Amino acid sequence: MSMKYNQLGKTGVLVSELCLGTMTFGGKGYWKAMGEVPQEEVTQIVKTSVDAGINFIDTANGYSEGLSEIMLGKAIKDLGLSPQQLVIATKVRLRMGPHANQVGLSRLHITDSVNDSLERLGLSHIDLLYIHGVDPITPIEETMRGLEDVVRSGKVRYLGISNHPAWMVNRQL
C-alpha cells in the first residue's frame, strides 16, 4: 500500500495522510508520563516513517521541555534527510521556562519560541506553526502581529490552530 497525500489546507503543499507525532520523544518533566522514547528509537521511528512515505511530522516546543524538538532535529540530521522532503510542524504557547514571559501568545513569546524551536530542530524555517491553545490574557491582535512577524521574517511558512474551541475560531473570522 502506498502513502496517500492531501493538501495542507488550500496551500498546494502535500502532506501524508498519516502524521508522525513526537509527544513521546524524550520524556522530560511533565511529559515523562506520556513516554520516554530514547534517541536511538526516535531515529529509527523517523526512518521507518519516512521510508513508509510519511512526510508530515508534528512536534511542540513544550513536549519534554524542548527535548522532543532536539531529538527530532538530531534524527533528521543523522538520517541525512533534506528538510525539503519533510513538512515539520511545531507549536507555541506552553510554558518554556520559569520566567514571567516564557509562556503564552504574546509577540515576545512567539518570537522567542520560534527562534528557540529553530535552534533545537536545527532548521532554517518551520513549515507549520500552531498556536497551541488559548491565551486568555493576550489580545488576539497581539498574537496575530507576532504570527505575522515570524511569517514575514521567513522563519515560519504556514500557521495553524490547535486545542482551540471551534466557537472561538469562528468568532475571530
CYANA upper distance limits for C-alpha pairs under 8 A (distance plus 0.5 A):
  2 SER  CA     52 ALA  CA      8.26
  2 SER  CA     53 GLY  CA      7.93
  3 MET  CA     16 SER  CA      7.11
  3 MET  CA     17 GLU  CA      7.75
  3 MET  CA     52 ALA  CA      7.52
  3 MET  CA     53 GLY  CA      5.98
  3 MET  CA     54 ILE  CA      7.63
  4 LYS  CA     16 SER  CA      6.37
  4 LYS  CA     17 GLU  CA      6.20
  5 TYR  CA     14 LEU  CA      6.22
  5 TYR  CA     15 VAL  CA      5.72
  5 TYR  CA     16 SER  CA      4.82
  5 TYR  CA     17 GLU  CA      5.91
  6 ASN  CA     14 LEU  CA      5.82
  6 ASN  CA     15 VAL  CA      6.00
  6 ASN  CA     16 SER  CA      6.87
  6 ASN  CA     17 GLU  CA      6.83
  7 GLN  CA     11 THR  CA      7.20
  7 GLN  CA     12 GLY  CA      6.07
  7 GLN  CA     13 VAL  CA      5.95
  7 GLN  CA     14 LEU  CA      5.11
  7 GLN  CA     15 VAL  CA      6.72
  8 LEU  CA     12 GLY  CA      7.20
  8 LEU  CA     13 VAL  CA      5.99
  8 LEU  CA     14 LEU  CA      6.51
  8 LEU  CA     15 VAL  CA      6.77
 15 VAL  CA     54 ILE  CA      8.32
 15 VAL  CA     55 ASN  CA      6.65
 15 VAL  CA     56 PHE  CA      6.07
 15 VAL  CA     87 VAL  CA      7.48
 16 SER  CA     53 GLY  CA      7.62
 16 SER  CA     54 ILE  CA      5.81
 16 SER  CA     55 ASN  CA      6.21
 16 SER  CA     56 PHE  CA      6.34
 17 GLU  CA     54 ILE  CA      8.32
 18 LEU  CA     54 ILE  CA      6.82
 18 LEU  CA     56 PHE  CA      7.78
 19 CYS  CA     54 ILE  CA      7.08
 19 CYS  CA     55 ASN  CA      7.93
 19 CYS  CA     56 PHE  CA      5.44
 19 CYS  CA     57 ILE  CA      6.01
 19 CYS  CA     58 ASP  CA      7.25
 20 LEU  CA     46 VAL  CA      8.41
 20 LEU  CA     49 SER  CA      7.66
 20 LEU  CA     54 ILE  CA      7.75
 20 LEU  CA     56 PHE  CA      6.88
 20 LEU  CA     57 ILE  CA      5.19
 20 LEU  CA     58 ASP  CA      6.52
 21 GLY  CA     57 ILE  CA      6.63
 21 GLY  CA     58 ASP  CA      5.43
 21 GLY  CA     59 THR  CA      6.74
 22 THR  CA     57 ILE  CA      8.12
 22 THR  CA     58 ASP  CA      6.73
 22 THR  CA     59 THR  CA      5.71
 22 THR  CA     63 TYR  CA      8.42
 22 THR  CA     68 SER  CA      6.96
 22 THR  CA     72 LEU  CA      8.32
 23 MET  CA     31 TRP  CA      8.20
 23 MET  CA     34 MET  CA      7.51
 23 MET  CA     35 GLY  CA      8.10
 23 MET  CA     59 THR  CA      7.02
 23 MET  CA     60 ALA  CA      8.16
 23 MET  CA     63 TYR  CA      6.20
 23 MET  CA     64 SER  CA      8.19
 23 MET  CA     68 SER  CA      7.43
 24 THR  CA     31 TRP  CA      7.92
 24 THR  CA     32 LYS  CA      8.48
 24 THR  CA     34 MET  CA      6.01
 24 THR  CA     35 GLY  CA      4.81
 24 THR  CA     36 GLU  CA      6.42
 24 THR  CA     37 VAL  CA      6.45
 24 THR  CA     63 TYR  CA      8.44
 24 THR  CA     68 SER  CA      8.18
 25 PHE  CA     35 GLY  CA      7.22
 25 PHE  CA     36 GLU  CA      6.49
 25 PHE  CA     37 VAL  CA      5.29
 25 PHE  CA     38 PRO  CA      7.21
 25 PHE  CA     39 GLN  CA      8.30
 25 PHE  CA     42 VAL  CA      7.11
 25 PHE  CA     63 TYR  CA      8.34
 25 PHE  CA     64 SER  CA      7.89
 25 PHE  CA     67 LEU  CA      7.90
 25 PHE  CA     68 SER  CA      5.49
 25 PHE  CA     71 MET  CA      7.57
 26 GLY  CA     32 LYS  CA      8.04
 26 GLY  CA     35 GLY  CA      7.64
 26 GLY  CA     36 GLU  CA      5.39
 26 GLY  CA     37 VAL  CA      5.85
 26 GLY  CA     38 PRO  CA      6.37
 26 GLY  CA     39 GLN  CA      8.06
 26 GLY  CA     64 SER  CA      6.48
 26 GLY  CA     67 LEU  CA      6.37
 26 GLY  CA     68 SER  CA      6.22
 26 GLY  CA     71 MET  CA      7.90
 27 GLY  CA     31 TRP  CA      5.52
 27 GLY  CA     32 LYS  CA      4.26
 27 GLY  CA     33 ALA  CA      7.54
 27 GLY  CA     34 MET  CA      7.24
 27 GLY  CA     35 GLY  CA      5.76
 27 GLY  CA     36 GLU  CA      4.53
 27 GLY  CA     37 VAL  CA      7.33
 27 GLY  CA     64 SER  CA      5.94
 28 LYS  CA     32 LYS  CA      5.62
 28 LYS  CA     36 GLU  CA      8.07
 28 LYS  CA     64 SER  CA      4.87
 28 LYS  CA     65 GLU  CA      7.03
 28 LYS  CA     67 LEU  CA      7.71
 29 GLY  CA     64 SER  CA      6.64
 29 GLY  CA     65 GLU  CA      7.57
 30 TYR  CA     64 SER  CA      7.61
 31 TRP  CA     35 GLY  CA      7.36
 31 TRP  CA     63 TYR  CA      6.97
 31 TRP  CA     64 SER  CA      5.67
 32 LYS  CA     36 GLU  CA      6.43
 32 LYS  CA     64 SER  CA      7.80
 37 VAL  CA     41 GLU  CA      6.78
 37 VAL  CA     42 VAL  CA      6.90
 38 PRO  CA     42 VAL  CA      6.66
 39 GLN  CA     43 THR  CA      6.61
 39 GLN  CA     71 MET  CA      6.59
 39 GLN  CA     75 ALA  CA      8.17
 40 GLU  CA     44 GLN  CA      6.91
 41 GLU  CA     45 ILE  CA      6.51
 42 VAL  CA     46 VAL  CA      6.67
 42 VAL  CA     71 MET  CA      7.48
 42 VAL  CA     72 LEU  CA      7.63
 42 VAL  CA     75 ALA  CA      7.31
 43 THR  CA     47 LYS  CA      6.64
 43 THR  CA     72 LEU  CA      8.08
 43 THR  CA     74 LYS  CA      8.34
 43 THR  CA     75 ALA  CA      5.12
 43 THR  CA     76 ILE  CA      8.21
 43 THR  CA     78 ASP  CA      8.26
 43 THR  CA     79 LEU  CA      8.00
 44 GLN  CA     48 THR  CA      6.53
 45 ILE  CA     49 SER  CA      6.54
 46 VAL  CA     50 VAL  CA      6.58
 46 VAL  CA     72 LEU  CA      8.41
 46 VAL  CA     75 ALA  CA      7.39
 46 VAL  CA     76 ILE  CA      8.22
 47 LYS  CA     51 ASP  CA      6.46
 47 LYS  CA     79 LEU  CA      7.67
 48 THR  CA     52 ALA  CA      6.69
 49 SER  CA     53 GLY  CA      7.05
 49 SER  CA     54 ILE  CA      5.83
 49 SER  CA     55 ASN  CA      8.45
 50 VAL  CA     54 ILE  CA      5.33
 50 VAL  CA     55 ASN  CA      6.65
 55 ASN  CA     85 GLN  CA      7.05
 55 ASN  CA     86 LEU  CA      5.12
 55 ASN  CA     87 VAL  CA      6.35
 56 PHE  CA     86 LEU  CA      6.54
 56 PHE  CA     87 VAL  CA      5.28
 56 PHE  CA     88 ILE  CA      6.61
 56 PHE  CA     89 ALA  CA      8.08
 57 ILE  CA     86 LEU  CA      7.87
 57 ILE  CA     87 VAL  CA      6.78
 57 ILE  CA     88 ILE  CA      5.57
 57 ILE  CA     89 ALA  CA      6.64
 58 ASP  CA     88 ILE  CA      6.62
 58 ASP  CA     89 ALA  CA      5.21
 58 ASP  CA     90 THR  CA      6.39
 59 THR  CA     63 TYR  CA      7.62
 59 THR  CA     68 SER  CA      7.41
 59 THR  CA     69 GLU  CA      7.02
 59 THR  CA     88 ILE  CA      8.27
 59 THR  CA     89 ALA  CA      6.57
 59 THR  CA     90 THR  CA      5.23
 59 THR  CA     91 LYS  CA      7.46
 60 ALA  CA     66 GLY  CA      8.01
 60 ALA  CA     68 SER  CA      7.97
 60 ALA  CA     69 GLU  CA      7.48
 60 ALA  CA     89 ALA  CA      8.16
 60 ALA  CA     90 THR  CA      4.92
 60 ALA  CA     91 LYS  CA      5.01
 60 ALA  CA     92 VAL  CA      7.45
 61 ASN  CA     65 GLU  CA      7.25
 61 ASN  CA     66 GLY  CA      5.47
 61 ASN  CA     68 SER  CA      8.13
 61 ASN  CA     69 GLU  CA      7.07
 61 ASN  CA     90 THR  CA      7.03
 61 ASN  CA     91 LYS  CA      6.43
 61 ASN  CA     92 VAL  CA      6.87
 61 ASN  CA     94 LEU  CA      8.04
 61 ASN  CA     96 MET  CA      8.08
 61 ASN  CA    113 SER  CA      7.81
 61 ASN  CA    117 SER  CA      6.67
 62 GLY  CA     66 GLY  CA      6.00
 62 GLY  CA     91 LYS  CA      8.34
 62 GLY  CA     92 VAL  CA      8.20
 62 GLY  CA     94 LEU  CA      6.11
 62 GLY  CA     95 ARG  CA      7.27
 62 GLY  CA     96 MET  CA      6.81
 63 TYR  CA     67 LEU  CA      7.31
 63 TYR  CA     68 SER  CA      6.15
 63 TYR  CA     69 GLU  CA      8.19
 64 SER  CA     68 SER  CA      6.35
 65 GLU  CA     96 MET  CA      6.91
 66 GLY  CA     70 ILE  CA      7.03
 66 GLY  CA     96 MET  CA      8.32
 66 GLY  CA    117 SER  CA      8.17
 66 GLY  CA    120 ARG  CA      7.79
 67 LEU  CA     71 MET  CA      6.60
 68 SER  CA     72 LEU  CA      6.60
 69 GLU  CA     73 GLY  CA      6.51
 69 GLU  CA    117 SER  CA      7.46
 69 GLU  CA    120 ARG  CA      6.20
 69 GLU  CA    121 LEU  CA      5.84
 70 ILE  CA     74 LYS  CA      6.68
 70 ILE  CA    120 ARG  CA      5.19
 70 ILE  CA    121 LEU  CA      5.97
 70 ILE  CA    122 GLY  CA      8.47
 71 MET  CA     75 ALA  CA      6.68
 71 MET  CA    121 LEU  CA      8.39
 72 LEU  CA     76 ILE  CA      6.74
 72 LEU  CA    121 LEU  CA      7.12
 73 GLY  CA     77 LYS  CA      6.72
 73 GLY  CA    120 ARG  CA      7.18
 73 GLY  CA    121 LEU  CA      4.60
 73 GLY  CA    122 GLY  CA      6.14
 73 GLY  CA    123 LEU  CA      8.18
 74 LYS  CA     78 ASP  CA      6.39
 74 LYS  CA    121 LEU  CA      7.92
 74 LYS  CA    122 GLY  CA      8.33
 75 ALA  CA     79 LEU  CA      6.42
 76 ILE  CA     80 GLY  CA      6.67
 76 ILE  CA     81 LEU  CA      5.78
 76 ILE  CA     82 SER  CA      8.20
 76 ILE  CA     83 PRO  CA      8.48
 77 LYS  CA     81 LEU  CA      6.84
 81 LEU  CA     85 GLN  CA      7.81
 82 SER  CA     86 LEU  CA      7.68
 83 PRO  CA     87 VAL  CA      7.97
 83 PRO  CA    123 LEU  CA      8.09
 87 VAL  CA    127 ASP  CA      6.20
 87 VAL  CA    128 LEU  CA      7.95
 88 ILE  CA    126 ILE  CA      6.66
 88 ILE  CA    127 ASP  CA      5.80
 88 ILE  CA    128 LEU  CA      6.86
 89 ALA  CA    126 ILE  CA      7.00
 89 ALA  CA    127 ASP  CA      6.40
 89 ALA  CA    128 LEU  CA      4.95
 89 ALA  CA    129 LEU  CA      6.21
 89 ALA  CA    130 TYR  CA      7.83
 90 THR  CA    117 SER  CA      8.44
 90 THR  CA    126 ILE  CA      7.77
 90 THR  CA    128 LEU  CA      7.02
 90 THR  CA    129 LEU  CA      5.75
 90 THR  CA    130 TYR  CA      6.77
 91 LYS  CA    129 LEU  CA      5.87
 91 LYS  CA    130 TYR  CA      5.05
 91 LYS  CA    131 ILE  CA      6.20
 91 LYS  CA    132 HIS  CA      6.11
 92 VAL  CA    104 GLY  CA      8.15
 92 VAL  CA    105 LEU  CA      7.78
 92 VAL  CA    110 ILE  CA      7.06
 92 VAL  CA    113 SER  CA      7.04
 92 VAL  CA    114 VAL  CA      8.22
 92 VAL  CA    129 LEU  CA      7.80
 92 VAL  CA    130 TYR  CA      6.89
 92 VAL  CA    131 ILE  CA      5.69
 92 VAL  CA    132 HIS  CA      6.03
 93 ARG  CA    103 VAL  CA      6.13
 93 ARG  CA    104 GLY  CA      4.90
 93 ARG  CA    105 LEU  CA      5.96
 93 ARG  CA    109 HIS  CA      8.26
 93 ARG  CA    110 ILE  CA      8.09
 93 ARG  CA    131 ILE  CA      6.75
 93 ARG  CA    132 HIS  CA      5.96
 93 ARG  CA    133 GLY  CA      7.34
 93 ARG  CA    135 ASP  CA      7.99
 94 LEU  CA    103 VAL  CA      5.96
 94 LEU  CA    104 GLY  CA      6.86
 94 LEU  CA    132 HIS  CA      7.65
 95 ARG  CA    102 GLN  CA      6.15
 95 ARG  CA    103 VAL  CA      4.72
 95 ARG  CA    104 GLY  CA      7.66
 96 MET  CA    102 GLN  CA      5.82
 96 MET  CA    103 VAL  CA      6.73
 97 GLY  CA    102 GLN  CA      5.99
 97 GLY  CA    103 VAL  CA      8.22
 98 PRO  CA    102 GLN  CA      7.39
101 ASN  CA    108 LEU  CA      8.13
101 ASN  CA    109 HIS  CA      6.89
102 GLN  CA    109 HIS  CA      6.59
103 VAL  CA    109 HIS  CA      6.89
104 GLY  CA    109 HIS  CA      6.97
104 GLY  CA    110 ILE  CA      8.39
104 GLY  CA    135 ASP  CA      6.15
104 GLY  CA    138 THR  CA      8.04
105 LEU  CA    109 HIS  CA      6.67
105 LEU  CA    110 ILE  CA      6.50
105 LEU  CA    131 ILE  CA      8.00
105 LEU  CA    135 ASP  CA      6.50
105 LEU  CA    138 THR  CA      6.92
105 LEU  CA    142 GLU  CA      8.36
105 LEU  CA    143 THR  CA      5.95
106 SER  CA    110 ILE  CA      6.60
106 SER  CA    138 THR  CA      6.59
106 SER  CA    142 GLU  CA      6.53
106 SER  CA    143 THR  CA      5.98
106 SER  CA    146 GLY  CA      7.33
107 ARG  CA    111 THR  CA      6.62
107 ARG  CA    142 GLU  CA      6.50
107 ARG  CA    143 THR  CA      6.33
107 ARG  CA    145 ARG  CA      7.06
107 ARG  CA    146 GLY  CA      4.48
107 ARG  CA    147 LEU  CA      7.88
108 LEU  CA    112 ASP  CA      6.72
108 LEU  CA    146 GLY  CA      7.80
109 HIS  CA    113 SER  CA      6.29
110 ILE  CA    114 VAL  CA      6.58
110 ILE  CA    143 THR  CA      8.37
110 ILE  CA    146 GLY  CA      6.52
110 ILE  CA    147 LEU  CA      7.56
110 ILE  CA    150 VAL  CA      8.50
111 THR  CA    115 ASN  CA      6.77
111 THR  CA    146 GLY  CA      7.22
111 THR  CA    149 ASP  CA      8.45
111 THR  CA    150 VAL  CA      7.17
112 ASP  CA    116 ASP  CA      6.61
113 SER  CA    117 SER  CA      6.44
114 VAL  CA    118 LEU  CA      6.62
114 VAL  CA    150 VAL  CA      8.05
114 VAL  CA    155 LYS  CA      7.95
115 ASN  CA    119 GLU  CA      6.88
116 ASP  CA    120 ARG  CA      6.71
117 SER  CA    121 LEU  CA      6.46
118 LEU  CA    122 GLY  CA      6.25
118 LEU  CA    123 LEU  CA      5.77
118 LEU  CA    124 SER  CA      6.86
118 LEU  CA    125 HIS  CA      7.06
118 LEU  CA    126 ILE  CA      7.58
119 GLU  CA    123 LEU  CA      7.33
124 SER  CA    155 LYS  CA      7.18
125 HIS  CA    154 GLY  CA      7.26
125 HIS  CA    155 LYS  CA      4.93
125 HIS  CA    156 VAL  CA      6.03
125 HIS  CA    157 ARG  CA      7.79
126 ILE  CA    155 LYS  CA      6.60
126 ILE  CA    156 VAL  CA      5.23
126 ILE  CA    157 ARG  CA      6.87
127 ASP  CA    156 VAL  CA      6.35
127 ASP  CA    157 ARG  CA      5.45
127 ASP  CA    158 TYR  CA      6.41
128 LEU  CA    156 VAL  CA      7.12
128 LEU  CA    157 ARG  CA      6.64
128 LEU  CA    158 TYR  CA      5.14
128 LEU  CA    159 LEU  CA      5.92
128 LEU  CA    160 GLY  CA      7.26
129 LEU  CA    156 VAL  CA      7.13
129 LEU  CA    157 ARG  CA      8.38
129 LEU  CA    158 TYR  CA      6.82
129 LEU  CA    159 LEU  CA      5.42
129 LEU  CA    160 GLY  CA      6.49
130 TYR  CA    159 LEU  CA      6.26
130 TYR  CA    160 GLY  CA      4.86
130 TYR  CA    161 ILE  CA      5.41
130 TYR  CA    162 SER  CA      6.47
131 ILE  CA    159 LEU  CA      8.39
131 ILE  CA    160 GLY  CA      6.98
131 ILE  CA    161 ILE  CA      5.59
131 ILE  CA    162 SER  CA      6.51
132 HIS  CA    161 ILE  CA      7.01
132 HIS  CA    162 SER  CA      5.42
132 HIS  CA    163 ASN  CA      6.41
132 HIS  CA    164 HIS  CA      8.15
133 GLY  CA    161 ILE  CA      7.99
133 GLY  CA    162 SER  CA      6.37
133 GLY  CA    163 ASN  CA      5.12
133 GLY  CA    164 HIS  CA      5.71
134 VAL  CA    163 ASN  CA      7.98
134 VAL  CA    164 HIS  CA      6.60
138 THR  CA    142 GLU  CA      7.16
138 THR  CA    143 THR  CA      7.51
139 PRO  CA    143 THR  CA      7.17
140 ILE  CA    144 MET  CA      6.52
141 GLU  CA    145 ARG  CA      6.60
142 GLU  CA    146 GLY  CA      6.80
143 THR  CA    147 LEU  CA      6.72
144 MET  CA    148 GLU  CA      6.50
145 ARG  CA    149 ASP  CA      6.62
146 GLY  CA    150 VAL  CA      7.02
147 LEU  CA    151 VAL  CA      6.80
147 LEU  CA    159 LEU  CA      8.27
148 GLU  CA    152 ARG  CA      6.50
149 ASP  CA    153 SER  CA      6.57
150 VAL  CA    154 GLY  CA      7.03
150 VAL  CA    155 LYS  CA      6.03
150 VAL  CA    156 VAL  CA      6.17
151 VAL  CA    155 LYS  CA      6.51
151 VAL  CA    156 VAL  CA      5.19
151 VAL  CA    157 ARG  CA      6.30
151 VAL  CA    158 TYR  CA      7.76
152 ARG  CA    156 VAL  CA      8.41
164 HIS  CA    168 MET  CA      7.36
164 HIS  CA    169 VAL  CA      7.48
165 PRO  CA    169 VAL  CA      7.23
166 ALA  CA    170 ASN  CA      6.72
167 TRP  CA    171 ARG  CA      6.57
168 MET  CA    172 GLN  CA      6.97
169 VAL  CA    173 LEU  CA      7.20
